[in-house]
Amino acid sequence: MATRMAMMSDREFLERYREKLGDSLRKATWIGSVEEHTGRQGETLATRSHEVIQQWAKDRGAKPATVPGTEHAGMPGVLRFDFPGGMKGRLKEVEWDGWLETFDSRDLVMLFQERLSNGSRSNFFRFINPHREDA
């Protein structure tokens, strides 16, 4: 699995893909470690940090998952999180190692929220792929 050291820094990533990233991602607050937190409720955050992604999912009881039938070449296909009481039977739980390796190999960024503007915990997330035309 690619390590954080082997990946581009967030700054390099932003410089490389700036024109392919939407406004929401360019305006998001980038979080690089689990010690960093949002300054205000409802704020849009972005990360490529494995630790941040795993902690965010753990805090919500979510497991790494894929959409069954989208796997290819032994790797997970469409990446998702399976939340408690969520899409039972519609998602397939996978191991973090394979999920994160797929995340890295696609140069994905996780756009997410920690809290809604009313202070409630948010489960909002979206994966941004700078290589897709609709990203």
N, CA and C of each residue as an Amber inpcrd file, in Angstrom:
protein
   405
   0.8500000  -1.1780000   0.0000000   0.0000000   0.0000000   0.0000000
   0.8890000   1.2330000   0.0000000   0.4890000   2.2480000  -0.7330000
   1.2470000   3.4950000  -0.7750000   1.2010000   4.1560000   0.5960000
   2.3280000   4.6760000   1.0090000   2.3470000   5.3880000   2.2800000
   2.1200000   6.8560000   2.0290000   1.7720000   7.5610000   3.0820000
   1.5350000   9.0040000   2.9700000   2.7920000   9.6970000   2.4440000
   3.9790000   9.2170000   2.8630000   5.2350000   9.8130000   2.4190000
   5.4290000   9.6580000   0.9100000   4.9610000   8.5270000   0.3660000
   5.1510000   8.2730000  -1.0570000   4.1570000   9.0650000  -1.9030000
   3.0730000   9.5330000  -1.2930000   2.0660000  10.2880000  -2.0330000
   2.4860000  11.7460000  -2.1470000   1.8670000  12.4360000  -3.0720000
   2.0800000  13.8750000  -3.1890000   1.5850000  14.5630000  -1.9330000
   2.2130000  15.6650000  -1.5870000   1.6740000  16.4610000  -0.4870000
   0.3660000  17.0930000  -0.9570000  -0.4320000  17.5600000  -0.0050000
  -1.6860000  18.2120000  -0.3750000  -1.4210000  19.4250000  -1.2480000
  -0.3730000  20.1670000  -0.9360000  -0.0150000  21.3520000  -1.7410000
   0.3170000  20.9510000  -3.1740000   1.1220000  19.9000000  -3.3410000
   1.4680000  19.4170000  -4.6790000   0.2200000  18.9370000  -5.4120000
  -0.6440000  18.2450000  -4.6920000  -1.8810000  17.7440000  -5.2770000
  -2.7370000  18.9040000  -5.7870000  -2.9090000  19.9280000  -4.9550000
  -3.7140000  21.0910000  -5.3480000  -3.1110000  21.8130000  -6.5450000
  -1.7980000  21.9560000  -6.5510000  -1.1430000  22.6150000  -7.6910000
  -1.3110000  21.8000000  -8.9620000  -1.1440000  20.4860000  -8.8580000
  -1.2280000  19.6200000 -10.0290000  -2.6350000  19.5750000 -10.6240000
  -3.6630000  19.5190000  -9.7650000  -5.0260000  19.3040000 -10.2290000
  -5.9430000  20.5190000 -10.0810000  -5.3920000  21.6680000  -9.7610000
  -6.1940000  22.8670000  -9.4780000  -7.3150000  23.0920000 -10.4880000
  -7.0220000  23.0070000 -11.7550000  -8.0280000  23.2920000 -12.7950000
  -9.0840000  22.1980000 -12.9120000  -8.7920000  21.0110000 -12.3830000
  -9.7370000  19.8980000 -12.4870000 -10.5960000  19.7360000 -11.2360000
 -10.2990000  20.5160000 -10.2110000 -11.0420000  20.4180000  -8.9510000
 -12.1230000  21.4770000  -8.9260000 -13.3060000  21.1000000  -8.5060000
 -14.4180000  22.0330000  -8.4440000 -14.2240000  23.0860000  -7.3710000
 -15.0670000  24.1080000  -7.4220000 -15.0040000  25.1960000  -6.4470000
 -15.1460000  24.6990000  -5.0180000 -16.0370000  23.7290000  -4.8020000
 -16.2550000  23.2570000  -3.4310000 -14.9800000  22.6790000  -2.8310000
 -14.1760000  22.0070000  -3.6320000 -12.9330000  21.4260000  -3.1280000
 -11.8470000  22.4830000  -2.9830000 -11.8010000  23.4160000  -3.9100000
 -10.7900000  24.4860000  -3.8060000 -11.0640000  25.3750000  -2.5990000
 -12.3320000  25.5330000  -2.2270000 -12.6980000  26.3960000  -1.0950000
 -12.7150000  25.6580000   0.2340000 -12.6290000  24.3340000   0.2110000
 -12.6960000  23.5340000   1.4330000 -11.4700000  23.7790000   2.3070000
 -11.6340000  23.5590000   3.5910000 -10.5180000  23.5860000   4.5250000
  -9.8680000  22.2100000   4.5060000  -8.5820000  22.1660000   4.1780000
  -7.8640000  20.8970000   4.0920000  -7.4160000  20.4660000   5.4750000
  -7.6940000  19.2130000   5.8140000  -7.3450000  18.6240000   7.0970000
  -6.3140000  17.5280000   6.8240000  -5.1550000  17.6290000   7.4700000
  -4.0780000  16.6660000   7.2150000  -3.7810000  15.7130000   8.3480000
  -4.3970000  15.9400000   9.5210000  -4.1580000  15.0350000  10.6430000
  -5.4000000  15.0010000  11.5330000  -5.4720000  13.9600000  12.3610000
  -6.6360000  13.8100000  13.2360000  -6.6660000  14.8740000  14.3300000
  -5.5590000  15.5760000  14.5450000  -5.5250000  16.6510000  15.5350000
  -6.1610000  17.9430000  15.0130000  -6.2710000  18.0740000  13.6900000
  -6.8780000  19.2700000  13.1030000  -8.3980000  19.1110000  13.1010000
  -9.0810000  20.2130000  13.3660000 -10.5410000  20.1900000  13.3570000
 -11.0710000  21.4530000  12.7060000 -12.3220000  21.3970000  12.3350000
 -12.9740000  22.5140000  11.6890000 -13.0890000  23.7070000  12.6410000
 -13.0510000  24.8770000  12.0660000 -13.1920000  26.0880000  12.8530000
 -14.6420000  26.4680000  13.1040000 -15.5530000  25.9420000  12.2770000
 -16.9670000  26.2980000  12.4510000 -17.8480000  25.1360000  12.0080000
 -19.0400000  25.1120000  12.5330000 -19.9850000  24.0470000  12.2130000
 -20.4650000  24.2090000  10.7780000 -20.6840000  23.0940000  10.1000000
 -21.1660000  23.1120000   8.7300000 -20.0820000  23.3680000   7.6990000
 -18.8420000  23.5010000   8.1480000 -17.7370000  23.7960000   7.2290000
 -17.4130000  22.5790000   6.3720000 -17.1030000  22.8100000   5.1060000
 -16.7040000  21.7500000   4.1930000 -15.2120000  21.5250000   4.3450000
 -14.8440000  20.2620000   4.5370000 -13.4510000  19.8740000   4.7450000
 -13.0110000  18.9480000   3.6160000 -11.6980000  18.8430000   3.4380000
 -11.1410000  17.9370000   2.4380000  -9.9180000  17.2620000   3.0380000
  -9.6970000  16.0060000   2.6530000  -8.5050000  15.2880000   3.1220000
  -8.1330000  14.1820000   2.1610000  -6.8620000  13.8150000   2.2490000
  -6.3360000  12.6250000   1.5910000  -5.6670000  11.7480000   2.6390000
  -5.7190000  12.1680000   3.8870000  -5.0710000  11.4770000   5.0010000
  -5.8230000  10.2110000   5.3850000  -5.1220000   9.0930000   5.3650000
  -5.7280000   7.8240000   5.7640000  -6.2150000   7.8790000   7.2050000
  -5.4250000   8.4830000   8.0690000  -5.7830000   8.5440000   9.4800000
  -7.0560000   9.3630000   9.6910000  -7.1730000  10.4760000   8.9960000
  -8.3680000  11.3170000   9.1230000  -9.5970000  10.5630000   8.6150000
  -9.4580000   9.9110000   7.4660000 -10.5780000   9.1520000   6.8940000
 -11.0230000   8.0390000   7.8340000 -10.0650000   7.2770000   8.3400000
 -10.4060000   6.1630000   9.2260000 -11.0340000   6.6530000  10.5310000
 -10.5280000   7.7460000  11.0910000 -11.0870000   8.2660000  12.3350000
 -12.5020000   8.7980000  12.1090000 -12.7100000   9.5050000  10.9850000
 -14.0310000  10.0350000  10.6540000 -15.0380000   8.8830000  10.5650000
 -14.6550000   7.8110000   9.8620000 -15.5410000   6.6520000   9.7150000
 -15.7780000   5.9830000  11.0710000 -14.7140000   5.7800000  11.8440000
 -14.8360000   5.1320000  13.1580000 -15.7830000   5.9170000  14.0660000
 -15.6590000   7.2430000  14.0660000 -16.5200000   8.0830000  14.9050000
 -17.9980000   7.8970000  14.5730000 -18.2980000   7.4390000  13.3760000
 -19.6760000   7.2670000  12.9230000 -20.0970000   5.8070000  12.8590000
 -19.1970000   4.9150000  13.2610000 -19.4950000   3.4840000  13.2080000
 -19.5280000   2.9470000  11.7920000 -18.9450000   3.6700000  10.8540000
 -18.9770000   3.2830000   9.4420000 -17.8090000   2.3610000   9.1010000
 -18.0540000   1.4390000   8.2000000 -17.0440000   0.4810000   7.7400000
 -16.7020000   0.7650000   6.2850000 -15.4490000   0.5040000   5.8720000
 -15.0940000   0.6740000   4.4570000 -15.8660000  -0.3420000   3.6260000
 -16.3780000   0.1140000   2.4880000 -17.2210000  -0.7610000   1.6710000
 -17.0690000  -0.4090000   0.1930000 -17.6150000  -1.2930000  -0.6170000
 -17.6700000  -1.0850000  -2.0580000 -19.0520000  -1.5120000  -2.5460000
 -19.4120000  -1.0650000  -3.7170000 -20.6670000  -1.4780000  -4.3360000
 -20.4150000  -2.8240000  -5.0180000 -21.1260000  -3.8760000  -4.6060000
 -20.9050000  -5.1970000  -5.2060000 -21.0540000  -5.1530000  -6.7300000
 -20.1660000  -5.8830000  -7.3890000 -20.2110000  -5.9580000  -8.8460000
 -19.3850000  -4.8930000  -9.5360000 -18.8220000  -3.9500000  -8.7750000
 -18.0000000  -2.9020000  -9.3980000 -16.5080000  -3.1810000  -9.2300000
 -16.1700000  -4.2740000  -8.5130000 -14.7700000  -4.6090000  -8.2960000
 -14.1120000  -4.9710000  -9.6250000 -12.7980000  -4.7180000  -9.7130000
 -12.0590000  -5.1360000 -10.8990000 -10.5870000  -5.2900000 -10.5500000
  -9.9440000  -6.2280000 -11.1900000  -8.5180000  -6.5170000 -10.9850000
  -8.2050000  -6.7620000  -9.5020000  -9.1410000  -7.3910000  -8.7910000
  -8.9310000  -7.7070000  -7.3910000  -9.0090000  -6.5250000  -6.4400000
  -9.4230000  -5.3780000  -6.9310000  -9.5180000  -4.1680000  -6.1150000
 -10.9880000  -3.7760000  -5.9410000 -11.3000000  -3.0930000  -4.8170000
 -12.6710000  -2.5970000  -4.6560000 -13.0440000  -1.6800000  -5.8190000
 -14.3280000  -1.6550000  -6.1420000 -14.8060000  -0.7840000  -7.2130000
 -15.1930000   0.5750000  -6.6440000 -16.4770000   0.8910000  -6.6970000
 -16.9850000   2.1620000  -6.1940000 -16.8390000   2.1640000  -4.6760000
 -16.0810000   3.1260000  -4.1420000 -15.8350000   3.1980000  -2.7060000
 -16.9880000   3.8880000  -1.9830000 -17.3450000   3.3250000  -0.8400000
 -18.4050000   3.8660000  -0.0040000 -18.0540000   3.5950000   1.4550000
 -18.9200000   4.0690000   2.3460000 -18.8830000   3.7050000   3.7530000
 -20.2210000   3.0710000   4.0760000 -20.1810000   2.0020000   4.8560000
 -21.4110000   1.3440000   5.2930000 -21.6860000   1.8050000   6.7200000
 -22.6840000   2.6750000   6.8660000 -23.0620000   3.2310000   8.1590000
 -24.0370000   2.2870000   8.8640000 -24.0080000   2.2670000  10.1980000
 -24.9890000   1.4450000  10.9190000 -26.4120000   1.8130000  10.4890000
 -27.2070000   0.7930000  10.1880000 -28.5810000   1.0270000   9.7660000
 -28.6930000   1.5620000   8.3540000 -27.5840000   1.5550000   7.6200000
 -27.5550000   2.1380000   6.2710000 -28.0290000   1.1940000   5.1880000
 -27.1910000   0.9570000   4.2160000 -27.5620000   0.2390000   2.9990000
 -27.3110000  -1.2650000   3.1200000 -27.8170000  -1.8770000   4.1620000
 -27.6060000  -3.3110000   4.3850000 -27.9150000  -4.1180000   3.1290000
 -26.9390000  -4.9500000   2.7680000 -27.1170000  -5.8060000   1.6060000
 -26.8030000  -5.1270000   0.2830000 -26.7250000  -3.8200000   0.2730000
 -26.4350000  -3.1110000  -0.9790000 -24.9700000  -2.7370000  -1.0900000
 -24.2190000  -2.8830000   0.0210000 -22.7920000  -2.6260000   0.0230000
 -22.0540000  -3.8580000   0.5200000 -20.8010000  -3.9860000   0.1120000
 -19.9640000  -5.1060000   0.5520000 -18.8200000  -4.5330000   1.3700000
 -18.7270000  -4.9490000   2.6380000 -17.6380000  -4.4880000   3.4890000
 -16.3130000  -5.0350000   2.9680000 -15.2670000  -4.1940000   2.9920000
 -13.9300000  -4.5900000   2.5520000 -12.9250000  -4.1850000   3.6250000
 -11.7190000  -4.7050000   3.5210000 -10.6390000  -4.3600000   4.4570000
 -10.1210000  -2.9570000   4.1660000  -9.6930000  -2.2830000   5.2360000
  -9.1630000  -0.9280000   5.0710000  -7.9730000  -0.8820000   4.1080000
  -7.0750000  -1.8720000   4.1760000  -5.8820000  -1.8260000   3.3150000
  -6.2460000  -1.7240000   1.8360000  -7.1380000  -2.5840000   1.3700000
  -7.5490000  -2.5530000  -0.0320000  -8.3300000  -1.2990000  -0.3750000
  -9.1730000  -0.8460000   0.5600000  -9.9660000   0.3640000   0.3490000
  -9.0430000   1.5700000   0.1880000  -8.0740000   1.6990000   1.1030000
  -7.1510000   2.8500000   1.0560000  -6.2100000   2.7790000  -0.1430000
  -5.7930000   1.5840000  -0.5110000  -4.9430000   1.4360000  -1.6980000
  -5.7080000   1.9010000  -2.9430000  -6.9740000   1.5570000  -3.0250000
  -7.8100000   1.9900000  -4.1470000  -7.9870000   3.5110000  -4.1170000
  -8.2490000   4.0750000  -2.9470000  -8.3870000   5.5170000  -2.7680000
  -7.1410000   6.2360000  -3.3020000  -5.9590000   5.7480000  -2.9020000
  -4.6980000   6.3640000  -3.3360000  -4.4470000   6.1860000  -4.8270000
  -4.7060000   4.9890000  -5.3380000  -4.4050000   4.7240000  -6.7530000
  -5.2560000   5.5750000  -7.6890000  -6.4060000   6.0520000  -7.2040000
  -7.2890000   6.8970000  -8.0120000  -7.0880000   8.3900000  -7.7420000
  -6.1040000   8.7310000  -6.9030000  -5.8460000  10.1320000  -6.5350000
  -7.0970000  10.8030000  -5.9760000  -7.8720000  10.0830000  -5.1880000
  -9.1140000  10.6330000  -4.6570000  -8.8680000  11.6030000  -3.5050000
  -9.8410000  12.4640000  -3.3060000  -9.9010000  13.3660000  -2.1620000
 -11.2600000  13.1380000  -1.5250000 -11.2870000  13.1210000  -0.2000000
 -12.5650000  13.0110000   0.4950000 -13.0170000  14.3980000   0.9150000
 -14.1550000  14.8050000   0.4000000 -14.8160000  16.0470000   0.7930000
 -15.8270000  15.6410000   1.8600000 -15.8370000  16.3210000   3.0130000
 -16.6940000  15.8670000   4.1040000 -17.0030000  16.9870000   5.0840000
 -17.8690000  16.6660000   6.0290000 -18.1910000  17.5660000   7.1400000
 -18.0420000  16.7900000   8.4360000 -17.6480000  17.4760000   9.4930000
 -17.6630000  16.8820000  10.8260000 -19.0140000  17.1420000  11.4870000
 -19.5110000  18.3640000  11.3520000 -20.7770000  18.7660000  11.9760000
 -21.6270000  19.5530000  10.9800000 -22.9410000  19.4010000  11.0990000
 -23.8840000  20.2240000  10.3390000 -23.8980000  21.6200000  10.9450000
 -24.4860000  22.5670000  10.2640000 -24.5400000  23.9370000  10.7820000
 -25.3260000  24.0320000  12.0890000 -26.2090000  23.0560000  12.3580000
 -26.9670000  23.0670000  13.6230000 -26.2150000  22.3680000  14.7590000
 -25.0050000  21.8770000  14.4850000 -24.1910000  21.2340000  15.5110000
 -24.2800000  19.7250000  15.5490000 -25.2300000  19.1320000  14.8420000
 -25.3640000  17.6720000  14.8000000 -24.2150000  17.0580000  14.0120000
 -23.8550000  15.8380000  14.3680000 -22.8050000  15.1210000  13.6310000
 -23.2490000  14.9150000  12.1910000 -22.3510000  15.1370000  11.2700000
 -22.6560000  14.9870000   9.8500000 -22.0490000  13.7070000   9.3000000
 -22.7980000  13.0220000   8.4590000 -22.2940000  11.8620000   7.7260000
 -22.0080000  12.2200000   6.2680000 -22.0360000  13.5160000   5.9480000
 -21.8040000  13.9200000   4.5650000 -20.3670000  13.6150000   4.1600000
 -20.2230000  12.9640000   3.0070000 -18.9170000  12.7800000   2.3770000
 -19.1290000  12.6210000   0.8790000 -18.0760000  12.9020000   0.1630000
 -18.0690000  12.7170000  -1.2930000 -16.6270000  12.5070000  -1.6870000
 -16.3970000  11.6140000  -2.6480000 -15.0500000  11.4030000  -3.1490000
 -14.8940000  12.1500000  -4.4650000 -13.8340000  12.9160000  -4.5650000
 -13.5490000  13.6960000  -5.7600000 -12.3910000  13.0430000  -6.4940000
 -12.5760000  12.8120000  -7.7850000 -11.5550000  12.2080000  -8.6290000
 -11.1580000  13.2200000  -9.6920000  -9.9320000  13.7520000  -9.6250000
  -9.5240000  14.7710000 -10.6020000  -9.3570000  14.2270000 -12.0230000
  -9.3990000  12.9220000 -12.1890000  -9.2280000  12.3300000 -13.5180000
 -10.5420000  12.1510000 -14.2600000 -11.6520000  12.3720000 -13.5730000
 -12.9620000  12.2200000 -14.2190000 -13.3880000  13.5420000 -14.8190000
 -14.0420000  13.4650000 -15.9350000 -14.4980000  14.6640000 -16.6270000
 -15.5550000  15.4310000 -15.8350000 -16.3760000  14.7030000 -15.0320000
 -17.4430000  15.3510000 -14.2970000 -17.0190000  15.7930000 -12.9000000
 -15.7530000  15.6410000 -12.5800000 -15.2700000  16.0070000 -11.2300000
 -15.1660000  17.5060000 -11.0810000
